[in-house]
Amino acid sequence: SVWGDVTPATYGLAYGTITCDDIGLDAPLVWGDDQIILNQRGGVYQYPSSAQIGYSGCHLLCSHNDSTLSLLEYVSIGDEFVVTTDYGKYVYVVDSAQARTVTDDDGSVLVDLSDENDRLYMYTCYPFGYYEATSQRYVVRATLKN
């Protein structure tokens, strides 16, 4: 880990908070992303096959576009996302923000889960304000600040 001993996250429970002053985000970071958890709409949810914060690798985070990550609409390159856990504080700087299309055949177009760099990948449905089924996602990538 980067800052010390990482406490393993428990599925369905928050293991930290994620904030971004630049867009007004302040939400619990929850380990798990099934529909029941996502439909709670009160946090940011982490795909459990991605790396837990505190370990290097791809951290895949999501929420519905009518909840917390709807704020990604206002993100800019250089904005900072801060993840705070009881075992450390991690600051990530946005270096990419763009809409992408997901096909039925290959949802992996969003991110490279084998990315060994310490990065947050945050996504929500797109376009913003559209609440029907869509194959578009807005993806923000932020890299751990040195």
Salt bridges, closest charged atoms under 4 A:
ASP66 OD1 - ARG41 NE 2.69
GLU80 OE2 - LYS145 NZ 2.66
ASP95 OD1 - ARG141 NE 2.73
ASP115 OD2 - ARG119 NH1 2.78
ASP118 OD1 - HIS59 NE2 2.55
